[in-house]
């Protein structure tokens, strides 16, 4: 049996240990030190964001954004229903109400038409929207940003999966009031765990930094007028991030190459549809994802597992999650995300994979399709 092929395994650049050694030599192990600053600077230089804050996770970054925007008890916050729960947990942290918006078939991401329809008819105006750029592919963010501006709704981009994805050359995460990136273990770049919050509003990022360091006032002793969080990233993890950022374009190139190999080997399989890519965008293809029109994805998943290959269903929409059903959370639906969940699969997309690995997976898929 072959060595296990993972969905998206960590892939080190080679410089991580060198930079970690420098951190240890400096003895700045805690959430302070030059590599935190360097990591934030590398994100700003790469994405074009004016301000960046390195934190403990992407979810922490979203939470800070909501807190800075003053969102709290009883407020409505719109969110993509077709996403990972980390995108919306922070809404619950703030005792606000998530309102889920369904996807469109053109992007599999949040549907702008549904969004505008909801905003033009809702009786209670939402305070913000958290839109996810799913699996590294760009949502129709230009249109979504236009709608949010029209209805005066704050826009937070969950670009946890889409670092390096662009629309006409502009990076996801930089269209809204806030953007967030994740560096969890399975992301295109990893610091083992961590995130970045970005915004062009320096006062907001400064406030988020204040909240992320226990809301300590500017005194020699510990003075607190507000509550805060222990959300800052350590200098050790930031050193890993600096090394990872040095190979970001290389990793995106390999992810996109893997996707193209899948398309090549499954080109003539009529029942398969890959996640689309909007015109004038470049997704990072973090994961290669597809749907089957006839074959049950569980059958394919089981056969891939037999050859030691990891695969996974597409995200179960938030409006179907027991947590939000129990809470009677509102949702505005068209059936697209539910259909994708019922038919779709994420395929192994680690940047260490070879073309032969992808061919093996594709052959396994083809021989197990329903005839």
FENTA-V666390 format. One record per pair of residues at least 4 apart in sequence whose C-alpha atoms are under 8 Angstrom apart, sorted by the first residue. I is the first residue (numbers start at 1). J is the second residue. Records with the same first field share a line. If there is no record, write none. Layout:
I: J / J
This chain:
1: 307 / 308
2: 307 / 308
3: 308
4: 308 / 309 / 310
5: 308 / 309 / 310 / 348 / 350 / 353
6: 309 / 310 / 311 / 348 / 349 / 350
7: 186 / 287 / 310 / 311 / 312 / 346 / 347 / 348 / 349 / 350
8: 186 / 187 / 188 / 286 / 287 / 348 / 349 / 350 / 351
9: 185 / 186 / 350 / 351
10: 185 / 186 / 187 / 188 / 189 / 190 / 350
11: 189 / 351 / 352
12: 16 / 244
13: 243 / 244 / 246 / 247
14: 243
15: 19 / 243
16: 20 / 239 / 240 / 242 / 243 / 244
17: 21 / 240
18: 22
19: 23 / 239 / 240 / 243
20: 24 / 236 / 239 / 240
21: 25
22: 26
23: 27 / 28 / 29 / 33 / 35 / 235 / 236 / 239
24: 28 / 29
28: 32 / 33 / 235
29: 33 / 234 / 235 / 236
30: 234 / 235 / 236
31: 36 / 232 / 233 / 234 / 235
32: 36 / 234 / 235
33: 37 / 235
34: 38 / 235
35: 39 / 235 / 236 / 238 / 239 / 242
36: 40 / 54 / 233 / 234 / 235 / 238 / 239
37: 41
38: 42 / 238 / 242
39: 43 / 54 / 238 / 239 / 241 / 242
40: 44 / 52 / 53 / 54 / 196
41: 45 / 52
42: 46 / 242 / 245
43: 47 / 48 / 49 / 52 / 245
44: 48 / 49 / 50 / 51 / 52
45: 49
47: 164 / 170 / 171 / 174
48: 171 / 174
49: 174 / 198 / 199 / 200
50: 198 / 199 / 200 / 201 / 202
51: 198 / 199 / 200 / 201 / 202 / 205
52: 196 / 197 / 198 / 199 / 205
53: 196 / 197 / 198 / 205 / 208 / 209
54: 194 / 195 / 196 / 197 / 232 / 233 / 238
55: 60 / 61 / 194 / 195 / 196 / 197 / 212 / 231 / 232 / 233
56: 60 / 61 / 193 / 194 / 195 / 231 / 232 / 233 / 234
57: 61 / 182 / 183 / 184 / 193 / 194 / 195 / 196 / 231
58: 62 / 86 / 160 / 180 / 181 / 182 / 183 / 194 / 195 / 196 / 197
59: 63 / 86 / 87 / 89 / 90 / 195
60: 64 / 90 / 195 / 231
61: 65 / 180 / 195 / 196 / 197
62: 66 / 87 / 90 / 156 / 158 / 180 / 197
63: 67 / 90 / 91 / 93 / 94
64: 68 / 208 / 211 / 212
65: 69 / 156 / 178 / 197 / 208
66: 70 / 71 / 90 / 91 / 94
67: 71 / 72 / 94 / 208
68: 204 / 207 / 208
71: 75 / 94 / 96 / 127
72: 94 / 95 / 96
73: 94 / 95 / 96
74: 95 / 96 / 97
75: 95 / 96 / 97 / 126 / 127
76: 96 / 97 / 98 / 99 / 124 / 125 / 126 / 127 / 128
77: 91 / 96 / 97 / 98 / 99 / 126 / 127 / 128 / 129 / 130
78: 98 / 99 / 100 / 101 / 126 / 128 / 129 / 130
79: 87 / 88 / 98 / 99 / 100 / 101 / 129 / 130 / 131 / 132
80: 100 / 101 / 102 / 103 / 109 / 110 / 130 / 131 / 132
81: 100 / 101 / 102 / 103 / 110 / 317 / 318 / 319 / 331 / 337
82: 102 / 103 / 109 / 110 / 315 / 316 / 317 / 318 / 337
83: 87 / 132 / 134 / 315 / 316 / 317 / 318
84: 88 / 315 / 316 / 318
85: 89 / 318
86: 90
87: 130 / 132 / 158
88: 92 / 98 / 130
89: 93
90: 94
91: 95 / 96 / 97 / 98
92: 96 / 97 / 98
97: 329
98: 329 / 330
99: 329 / 330 / 331 / 332
100: 318 / 319 / 329 / 330 / 331 / 332 / 333
101: 110 / 111 / 114 / 115 / 331 / 332 / 333
102: 109 / 110 / 111 / 114 / 331 / 332 / 333 / 334 / 335 / 336 / 337
103: 107 / 108 / 109 / 110 / 111 / 334 / 336 / 337
104: 108 / 109 / 110 / 111 / 112 / 336
105: 109 / 336
106: 276 / 277 / 278
107: 137 / 138 / 139 / 140 / 275 / 276 / 277 / 278
108: 134 / 139 / 275 / 276 / 336 / 337
109: 132 / 133 / 134 / 138 / 139 / 140
110: 115 / 131 / 132 / 139 / 140
111: 115 / 140
112: 116 / 140 / 143 / 144 / 147
113: 117
114: 118 / 332 / 333
115: 119 / 144 / 147
116: 120 / 147
117: 121
118: 122 / 332
119: 125 / 151
126: 153
127: 153 / 154
128: 153 / 154 / 155 / 156
129: 148 / 153 / 154 / 155 / 156
130: 155 / 156 / 157 / 158
131: 139 / 155 / 156 / 157 / 158
132: 139 / 157 / 158 / 159 / 160
133: 137 / 138 / 139 / 157 / 158 / 159 / 160 / 161 / 162 / 172
134: 138 / 139 / 161 / 162
135: 161 / 162 / 285 / 286 / 287 / 288 / 289
136: 159 / 161 / 162 / 163 / 165 / 283 / 284 / 285 / 286 / 287
137: 162 / 165 / 277 / 282 / 283 / 284 / 285
138: 162 / 165 / 166 / 167 / 172 / 277 / 278 / 281 / 282 / 283
140: 144 / 278
141: 145 / 175
142: 146 / 175
143: 147
144: 148
145: 149 / 155 / 175 / 176
146: 150
147: 151
148: 152 / 153 / 154 / 155
149: 153 / 154
154: 176 / 177
155: 176 / 177 / 178
156: 173 / 176 / 177 / 178 / 179 / 180
157: 172 / 173 / 174 / 175 / 176 / 178 / 179 / 180
158: 173 / 179 / 180 / 181
159: 163 / 172 / 173 / 179 / 180 / 181 / 182
160: 180 / 181 / 182 / 183 / 187 / 195
161: 181 / 182 / 187 / 188 / 286
162: 172 / 181 / 283 / 284 / 286
163: 171 / 172 / 181 / 188 / 284
164: 171 / 172 / 248 / 249 / 252 / 283 / 284
165: 171 / 172 / 281 / 282 / 283 / 284
166: 170 / 171 / 172 / 281 / 282 / 283
167: 171 / 172 / 280 / 281 / 282
168: 280 / 281
169: 281
170: 174
171: 175
172: 179
173: 178 / 179 / 180 / 181 / 198
174: 178 / 179 / 198 / 199 / 200
175: 179
176: 199
177: 199 / 200 / 201
178: 197 / 198 / 199 / 200
179: 197 / 198 / 199
180: 195 / 196 / 197 / 198
181: 195 / 196 / 197
182: 187 / 190 / 193 / 194 / 195 / 196
183: 187 / 188 / 189 / 190 / 191 / 192 / 193 / 194 / 195 / 241
184: 189 / 190 / 191 / 192 / 193 / 194 / 195
185: 189 / 190 / 191 / 192 / 193
186: 190
187: 286
188: 248 / 251 / 252 / 286
189: 241 / 244 / 245 / 248 / 251
190: 194 / 240 / 241 / 244
191: 237 / 238 / 240 / 241 / 244
192: 237
193: 237
194: 233 / 237
195: 233
197: 205
198: 205
199: 204 / 205
201: 205
202: 206
203: 207
204: 208
205: 209
206: 210
207: 211
208: 212
209: 213 / 232
210: 214 / 215 / 216 / 228
211: 215 / 227 / 228 / 229
212: 228 / 229 / 230 / 231 / 232
213: 228 / 229 / 230 / 231 / 232
214: 227 / 228 / 229 / 230
215: 224 / 225 / 226 / 227 / 228 / 229
216: 222 / 223 / 224 / 225 / 228
217: 222 / 223 / 224 / 225
218: 223
219: 223
233: 237 / 238
234: 238
235: 239
236: 240
237: 241
238: 242
239: 243
240: 244
241: 245
242: 246
243: 247
244: 248
247: 251
248: 252
249: 253
250: 254
251: 255 / 351
252: 256 / 284 / 285 / 286
253: 257 / 284
254: 258 / 351
255: 259 / 284 / 285 / 286 / 287 / 349 / 350 / 351
256: 260 / 284 / 285
257: 261
258: 262 / 288 / 349 / 351 / 353 / 355 / 358
259: 263 / 285 / 288 / 349
260: 264
261: 265 / 355 / 358 / 359
262: 266 / 288 / 358 / 359 / 362
263: 267
265: 359 / 362
266: 272 / 362 / 366
269: 366
271: 292 / 293 / 294
272: 290 / 291 / 292 / 293
273: 290 / 291 / 292
274: 288 / 289 / 290 / 291
275: 288 / 289 / 290
277: 281 / 282 / 283
286: 349
287: 346 / 347 / 348 / 349
288: 346 / 347 / 348 / 349
289: 314 / 344 / 345 / 346 / 347
290: 344 / 345 / 346
291: 297 / 340 / 343 / 344 / 345
292: 296 / 297 / 343 / 344
293: 343
294: 370
295: 299 / 369 / 370
296: 300 / 343
297: 301 / 313 / 342 / 343 / 344 / 345
298: 302
299: 303 / 368
300: 304 / 364 / 365 / 368 / 369
301: 305 / 310 / 311 / 312 / 345
302: 306
303: 307 / 364 / 365 / 368
304: 308 / 309 / 310 / 311 / 361 / 364 / 365
305: 309 / 310 / 311
309: 348 / 361
310: 347 / 348
311: 345 / 346 / 347 / 348
312: 345 / 346 / 347
313: 341 / 344 / 345 / 346
314: 340 / 341 / 344 / 345 / 346
315: 341
316: 320 / 321 / 338 / 341
317: 321 / 337 / 338 / 341
318: 324
319: 324 / 325 / 329 / 330 / 331
320: 324 / 325
321: 325
322: 326
323: 327
324: 328 / 329
325: 329
335: 339
336: 340
337: 341
338: 342
339: 343
340: 344
349: 353
353: 357 / 358
354: 358
355: 359
356: 360
357: 361
358: 362
359: 363
360: 364
361: 365
362: 366
363: 367
364: 368
365: 369
